[in-house]
Amino acid sequence: MRPRENPFAAHRIETLAFRLPDGLTWDAFLDRCAAAKWRGAVVGPQGSGKTTLFEQLVPRVRERGFTPHLFRIRAESPVAEKQALLTRVRSLRAPDLLLLDGAEQLTTREWLTLHSAASPMAGCLIAAHRTGRLPTLLETKTSPALLIELAAELTGERLPNADAAVLFKRHLGNLRECLRTLYDRRAAV
């Protein structure tokens, strides 16, 4: 099988829609953000959809009149990349809205600098692995059932419950890693 034909290829996974928790709509989530004056955190473990949520949030906040700026910081991001982010943020003003994925990668000093620089903006939404830097607006969660749902959407086939449970446990609930394992399995066939 060619890599692009693999149903678990990255370009296919990127098309999956973020699943908001039961009963929460995008409009309700955006209203929650507005009630918090567009300052808050999306919190959850690795592979729980925070990046996907932020990517799908960009056009929605644009529709509400904001100019979104999505930045990602990873554990391996060099100090120069963080400094470039801080420099860029200093130039933003309302209606600019900062969406920062990976806020936990900033040191306390970097965070305080960024938080201060973000004050003239229309808002600052962050994604992080733990609570604390801004009020939590949404907690992302995963489950074997969600893994089954995503795999079915990608393949049209149901992943057996036992297989989903084993993958979920092996990867500590990180659905991104579960899907990578499924990619490797398909590639080996």
C-alpha positions in Angstrom: 0.0 0.0 0.0 1.3 3.4 -0.9 1.6 5.8 2.1 -1.0 8.2 0.7 -3.5 5.4 0.3 -3.2 4.4 3.9 -6.5 5.4 5.6 -4.5 6.5 8.7 -2.2 8.8 6.7 -1.6 12.2 8.2 -3.5 14.1 5.5 -6.6 11.9 6.2 -6.4 12.3 10.0 -6.2 16.1 9.6 -9.7 16.0 8.0 -11.3 14.6 11.1 -13.6 17.0 12.9 -13.0 17.7 16.5 -15.6 16.1 18.7 -16.9 18.6 21.3 -18.1 17.0 24.6 -21.7 15.7 24.6 -24.2 18.5 24.4 -21.7 21.2 23.6 -22.0 22.9 20.2 -19.4 25.2 18.5 -21.7 28.2 19.1 -22.0 27.3 22.8 -18.2 26.9 23.1 -17.7 30.3 21.3 -20.2 31.9 23.6 -18.3 30.4 26.6 -15.1 32.0 25.2 -16.9 35.3 24.7 -18.2 35.2 28.3 -14.6 34.8 29.4 -13.6 37.8 27.3 -11.7 35.5 24.9 -9.1 34.6 27.5 -8.9 31.0 28.6 -7.4 27.6 28.2 -8.3 24.3 26.5 -6.7 21.7 28.7 -6.0 18.0 28.1 -3.4 15.3 27.7 -1.3 14.7 24.6 -3.2 13.4 21.7 -6.6 14.5 23.0 -7.4 16.9 20.1 -6.3 20.3 21.4 -4.4 21.1 18.2 -7.3 19.9 16.0 -9.7 22.1 18.0 -7.5 25.1 17.6 -7.2 24.6 13.8 -10.9 24.3 13.5 -11.4 27.3 15.8 -9.6 29.6 13.4 -12.3 30.0 10.8 -15.0 30.2 13.5 -13.4 33.2 15.3 -12.7 34.8 12.0 -16.4 34.7 11.3 -16.9 36.6 14.6 -14.7 39.4 13.4 -11.4 38.5 14.9 -8.0 38.1 13.2 -6.8 34.8 14.6 -3.0 34.1 14.9 -2.3 30.4 15.6 1.1 29.6 17.1 2.5 26.2 18.1 5.3 25.6 20.6 6.6 22.1 21.0 9.0 20.6 23.6 11.7 20.6 21.0 11.1 24.3 20.0 14.4 26.2 20.3 14.6 29.3 22.5 14.9 31.5 19.3 11.5 30.3 18.2 10.0 31.2 21.5 11.6 34.6 21.4 10.3 35.1 17.8 6.8 34.3 19.1 7.1 36.9 21.9 8.3 39.5 19.4 5.4 38.8 17.1 2.9 38.9 19.9 4.1 42.3 21.0 2.9 43.7 17.6 -0.6 42.4 17.8 -3.6 44.5 18.7 -7.4 44.0 18.7 -9.1 42.5 16.6 -6.1 40.2 16.7 -6.8 37.0 18.7 -3.9 34.8 19.9 -4.4 31.0 19.8 -1.3 29.5 21.4 -0.9 25.7 21.3 1.6 24.3 23.7 1.6 27.1 26.3 3.1 24.7 28.9 6.4 24.9 26.9 6.9 28.4 28.0 8.9 29.1 31.2 7.1 31.2 33.8 9.1 34.2 32.8 8.2 33.7 29.1 4.6 33.1 30.0 4.4 36.4 32.0 6.0 38.3 29.1 3.6 36.8 26.6 0.5 37.3 28.9 1.4 41.0 29.3 2.1 41.4 25.6 -1.3 39.9 24.8 -3.3 42.4 26.8 -3.9 44.8 23.9 -5.3 41.9 21.8 -9.0 40.9 21.5 -8.1 37.7 23.4 -5.7 35.0 24.2 -6.7 31.3 24.1 -4.2 28.7 25.0 -4.0 24.9 24.8 -2.0 23.2 27.5 -1.6 19.9 29.2 -2.6 21.1 32.6 -4.7 23.8 34.2 -3.4 27.0 35.8 -2.2 29.7 33.3 -5.7 30.9 32.3 -9.2 29.8 33.4 -10.2 26.5 31.8 -12.8 26.8 29.1 -12.8 23.2 28.0 -11.1 19.9 28.9 -10.4 17.5 26.1 -10.8 13.9 26.8 -10.2 10.6 25.0 -11.7 7.1 25.3 -11.5 3.8 23.5 -15.0 4.6 22.1 -13.7 7.8 20.5 -10.8 5.8 19.0 -13.3 3.3 17.5 -15.4 6.2 16.1 -12.4 7.9 14.5 -11.0 4.7 13.0 -14.4 3.9 11.6 -14.7 7.3 10.0 -11.2 6.8 8.4 -11.7 3.2 7.2 -15.4 2.5 7.1 -14.7 -0.5 9.4 -15.2 -1.0 13.1 -12.1 -1.4 15.2 -12.8 -4.3 17.7 -13.4 -3.1 21.2 -10.6 -5.2 22.7 -8.1 -3.9 20.1 -9.2 -0.3 20.8 -8.8 -0.9 24.6 -5.3 -2.3 24.2 -4.1 0.5 21.9 -5.7 3.1 24.2 -3.9 1.6 27.3 -0.6 1.2 25.5 -0.5 4.8 24.4 -2.0 6.2 27.6 -5.0 7.6 25.9 -3.0 9.5 23.3 -5.2 9.0 20.2 -2.6 10.5 17.9 -0.2 7.7 18.8 -3.0 5.1 18.5 -3.7 6.2 15.0 0.0 6.1 14.2 0.1 2.5 15.3 -3.0 1.8 13.1 -1.1 3.5 10.2 1.9 1.2 10.8 -0.3 -1.9 10.9 -2.0 -1.0 7.5 1.4 -0.2 6.0 2.7 -3.6 6.9 -0.1 -5.5 5.2 
